[in-house]
Amino acid sequence: MELTIQLDSARKQPELFGPADSNLRLLRQRLGVRITARQANLIITGTEKNVNKAAEIIDRMQKHLNKRGSLTVEDVAAFITRDNSPETLAAGKAITVYSGKKVIEPSTKGQLKYVETMLANDLTFCIGPAGTGKTYLAVAVAVAMLKKKQIRRIVLARPAVEAGEKLGFLPGDIQAKVNPYLRPLFDALEDMMDFTQMKKFIELDIIEIIPLAFMRGRTLNDAAIICDEAQNTSPLQMLMVLTRLGHGSKMIITGDITQIDLEQGQKSGMVEAIATLRRIKGIAYVELTRRDIVRHRLVQNIVQAYRKKGKDKT
C-alpha cells in the first residue's frame, strides 16, 4: 500500500524529520515502512496496517510540534509504543495554562481518563509509577482552574519523608531542608507560567507549596489542593489532609504505592484511604500503568524490570 501525506508546513520539516532525519528513520525501523519526502509531501509504503499507523503517528508528530514548539526522538518513540490513536485522544480537553507557548493535553488513554476524572470529581486519588504524569497533570488542571477563576488559590503539599536520607543532616533552616522535597512541584509550575508570575502568586499566597504538616488546622475553600507523594503519609496525616477540603474546592491525591518510604511496618495512609473511601459517591480513583509513562523510553523498561524482579522474589 502507498499513501501520500501533505505536510502542514514546509518550514517546520527539519524539526518534524529530526536531526539527519532521525525521526523518520525511527518510524521506518519500528514500523517496517518506507518513507520518502518529496517537497511538501511524505510518501509512505508498506502493509496497510503499518502505513495507516505511520500516518497517524506523523499526524500526532505535527500536532505536537505545532502546540509545543519542539519534537524529540523520544516523543516519536512514545507515539509509536503507546496503544492510542489520535481519534481516541481527540475527545480530551486541552488544558490551557499561563504559558502562551504551551497547551497541555493527555498523551495516553490512562492520562485522558485521569484528566476527565479530576474535572468531574471533587476528590480524586491517582496511583501509578514514576513518569506517568500524576503530579504534572494535577498541577495543570489546578493552574487551568485558577486561570479560569474557578478557584482562588492552589495549595500543593508533600510529606517530607526521607528516601534513605535524614532531614536533620541536611544543611540550612527548616525551609532549606524541605525545599528539595517540594522541588518537583516547583518544576511543574515553572513549566506552566513564567518565573516572575509564579513568584508573584507565591508572594500573594495565591499559590502555596508547603510540607504536609503546614496544612494542619486549616479549612481550604475555593482552592485546588494537591497532595503529592501521598503513599508516604500515615493514616492520621491522610485523614488530616482529606478533612481540609472546603466549599468550592477540588482535591487530588497522587502517589506510587510501590515506592513507600515509611518505616517498616508503618501503614500507608493513601492505601488505607483508597480502600476505605473508594465506594463513596464523588470520590474517584484512577490507576495509571507503565503504558502511561511519558518520560524517556527507558523509564518504561526500568519500571518493568523492577516489577519483574519483585514478582520473582514472591
C-alpha positions, 0 to 999 in steps of 0.5 A: 500500500502507498499513501501520500501525506501533505505536510502542514508546513514546509518550514517546520520539516527539519524539526518534524524529520529530526536531526539527519532525519532521525525521526523518520528513520525511527518510524521506518525501523519500528514500523517496517515502512518506507518513507520518502519526502518529496517537497511538501509531501511524505510518501509512505509504503508498506502493509496497510496496517503499518502505513495507516499507523505511520500516518497517524503517528506523523499526524500526532508528530505535527500536532505536537510540534505545532502546540509545543514548539519542539519534537524529540526522538523520544516523543516519536518513540512514545507515539509509536509504543503507546496503544492510542490513536489520535481519534481516541485522544481527540475527545480530551480537553486541552488544558490551557495554562499561563504559558502562551507557548504551551497547551497541555493535553493527555498523551495516553488513554490512562492520562485522558481518563485521569484528566476527565476524572479530576474535572468531574470529581471533587476528590480524586486519588491517582496511583501509578509509577514514576513518569506517568504524569500524576503530579504534572497533570494535577498541577495543570488542571489546578493552574487551568482552574485558577486561570479560569477563576474557578478557584482562588488559590492552589495549595500543593503539599508533600510529606517530607519523608526521607528516601534513605536520607535524614532531614536533620543532616541536611544543611540550612533552616527548616525551609532549606531542608524541605525545599528539595522535597517540594522541588518537583512541584516547583518544576511543574509550575515553572513549566506552566507560567513564567518565573516572575508570575509564579513568584508573584502568586507565591508572594500573594499566597495565591499559590502555596507549596508547603510540607504536609504538616503546614496544612494542619488546622486549616479549612481550604475553600475555593482552592485546588489542593494537591497532595503529592507523594501521598503513599508516604503519609500515615493514616492520621496525616491522610485523614488530616489532609482529606478533612481540609477540603472546603466549599468550592474546592477540588482535591487530588491525591497522587502517589506510587504505592510501590515506592513507600518510604515509611518505616517498616511496618508503618501503614500507608495512609493513601492505601488505607484511604483508597480502600476505605473511601473508594465506594463513596459517591464523588470520590474517584480513583484512577490507576495509571500503568507503565503504558502511561509513562511519558518520560524517556523510553527507558523509564518504561523498561526500568519500571518493568524490570523492577516489577519483574524482579519483585514478582520473582522474589514472591 
